Amino acid sequence: MSLKYTWKKTTPEVYRYLRHTHWEEMQPFATITNLEGNSWLGERHIMTEWGFKGADAPIVKVDERGSIEKPEVTYWLAFVTKDDTDA
């Protein structure tokens, strides 16, 4: 049985609260770091998914794209369910 992720957009305040309150208990689950952006890698993109140590899935994600001067930043909460379609 695998896990299914559904990401729901949240506010910067929710993301900051979770990271500030639980920072010692959390670790990165995935990250993308493309600081420069170019034709080979596409636009500038920084993304990190965070979850609790020992957990099977992340719970929050920050996704930053665009220019350094005016980045587009979005914050996400993960809703994780069991994928019952596995054989």
Order of alpha helices (4+ residues) and beta strands (2+ residues): beta-alpha-beta-beta-beta-beta
